Amino acid sequence: MSPAIELIAINKRFGDVHANKDVNLTVERGTIHGIVGENGAGKSTLMSILYGFYEADAGEVRVNGKPIAIRSPIDAICAGIGMVHQHFMLVEPLTVVENVMLGAEGGRFLRAGEAKVRTELARLAKEYGLEIDVDAIVGELSVGLQQRVEILKALYRGADILILDEPTAVLTPPEADALFNLLRSLKEQGKTVILITHKLREIMAITDCVSVMRRGEMVATVETANTSPPELAELMVGRRVLLQVEKAEKSPGRPLLEIEKLSVVDTRGVLRVANASLTVHAGEIVGIAGVAGNGQSELLEAIAGMRRPILGSVRLGGREIRPSEHNPHQMREIGLLHVPEDRLRMGLVPSFAAFESAILGFSHEGRLGHGPILDHDRLIADLSAKMEQYDVRPPAPRLKTSKFSGGNQQKIVLAREIERNPKVLLVGQPTRGVDIGAIEFIHRRLIALRDAGVAILLVSVELDEIMNLSDRILTMCGGQITGERKPSETNEQDLGLLMAGVTDEAA
Amino acid sequence: MDLGIIATLFDSALRLSIPLLAACLAGLWSERSGVVDIGLEGKMLVAAFAAAVGAYAFDSAWIGLLAGVGASVIFGLVHGFASISQRGNQIVSGVAINMLAAGLTAIVGNAWYGQGGRTPPLEGVQRFSGVLLGHSALVYIVLLAVPLTWFVLGRTRFGLRLRAVGENPAAVDTAGISVTGLRYTAVIIGGVLCGLGGAYLSVGQAAGFLPNMTAGRGFIALAALIFAKWRAWPALGACFLFGLLDASANQLQGVVLPGIGEVPVQAIQALPYLMTVILLAGVIGTAIPPRAAGIPYVKER
């Protein structure tokens, strides 16, 4: 039997960037095949070529042994290939039925096709357990259900080969488990699944085979049973990496950050944080686990002074913060620094030179220049030194901020905030879009700060990160803190339940 | 106020709302596809000019209409080329269309006819005359565009795709449908509708072209579009409301109010505009435009 997919010597350039270099890939029919690699390794580009979203500069695609030209998604759909993109390709104001129909309407008028979609969706719901309210507005569905719509779209179009790009990034652990069960049942039906991810745990749990990409090249394809996470990480990065940073036991000091009964509403008046209380001690990392959008962002922003809480108090070093001084500027002055979760929107100005981004929020500091005039030579020299210390590549202070990779941008933000000797450090999603090598570096830095007595409040949607770094873990769901655990006394299932809102009392 | 006055008022409100409605529906098509169109004014103006020229030259209102629609579609395609193919800023392109139209019609009109930018007066078959209840065929064509727009957008494959492309073009692209094709089609439909509105002004309502005869109607139509939240039937309501305001402004001229005296003509003429500001500022609540409106589509890497 010929393989479901064969990619032969695929090449693709975007300007100077050689995104795919002579990539070969064979995916056997009826298997789940993982593709791993760091950000920018070329995984998504390769899959976009297979799906016809981009055209390869050179190379051949064979589906079920037959060479075919895929010039647009139509060709891919006709060849039985479906794709679930990382950012869903859904039209939010339309209903589920309309979204599923789009591009496969089955006629000039919608009425006839609609009936067919409804019967087909009912059949798929029964066959795979993919139940959904077909008349719901897609924008009002949870992220997990939106993903279900994407999968239904692909199945409705008769996909035999399903590509999923980072499908679990937005799911709770129970939702991810449900997805994996679905993928297994698709496999049993003889369908082929290609899973792009950067989570090695998922690769180990569900795939039959795994291919590793690095800097646009396919460096290895191995059977999952014959490999291990450390080996995959080494293949991805090209050197040995520590997936888990060493951390010594340390007893926390006095409380530095105390939050009591804090409630926050967003600009539309919706309650995002409800009655949250927490304490972070000196020399302690407290991690907040939760699925994106459950109030963690708002909590961080409220503590940092970017949002005004409607209720509750914040104490820093034992002193109550007055509302009049609860703004980002004053909070920084008194030792609370913040690495915001969305570095491009809140932490940096992408179009600034790196040395300008590196003083955002601190440009008033006298040492940076003469009165209101900034001393560029000094700023550049300053950042040069920091770039060396933080291993920022390339070490070019004049380069535009947006030209750095995600990991290096994050290092610039981190360097800027840490240099100001924080007492309390708020860190949001420190390794989102950051490659494994840089993750290791950032984790070491955070632990070094904790060892130096800084109180760190960490928000992350990566459970591994929370488990590795935290001394204590809090979970959030729907704006409430639903539980507290020690990392040594918990596991993913336990945290997953808390993140889904199943509290200790209810359980 | 007796029934006669009310009937007259509604009649003139209908006349006044027709060009607004045509432009408003044009904007609806364009913006539901994701192309912001503030060049409605300019397109109506060239259409009015071309319609008057065509009607005069060929002694036929219908040829005038064809010329008007043609001119408007060409201007629409210029906007489409700038904002769809070249991914330019749609506001800048729209402003350019408006300025080009205002200048070009005045200069060419003056060069051809030497009457300060006016076209020669049209009479007889050079104009659209009433066919039913005193209204011309153009009025009914524009009114018919309302249910047609509603049906096509809501009930057809093309409509579904068009709505989708204005919200999330990437979703349309990954479904294997051409984003560019859909948007150009929408821009052309918008051009045809603006052409109807412009032709109505110069060969239906008036008898010939006057410089800047659209007088901001394209912008009022944009206001009506927001008021109607980009939907066809509410667009009819919004445009009729603005037409009614305009018509009552005419009726109110010369009326003496107790304690104030005669209301200045300018104050009354400002009423529809004032109303627009008030309506947009608060009354209608949040009007959410199509999410991709104004954003050129670029395949992300």
Interface residues (C-beta under 8 A of the other chain):
Chain A: F14 T45 Y51 G52 F53 Y54 S72 P73 I74 D75 A76 I77 M83 H85 H87 M89 L90 V91 E92 P93 L94 E98 N99 M101 L102 G103 A104 E105 G107 R108 F109 L110 R111 G113
Chain B: R155 T156 R157 F158 G159 L160 R161 R163 A164 E167 N168 A170 A171 V172 D173 T174 A175 G176 I177 R291 K299 R301
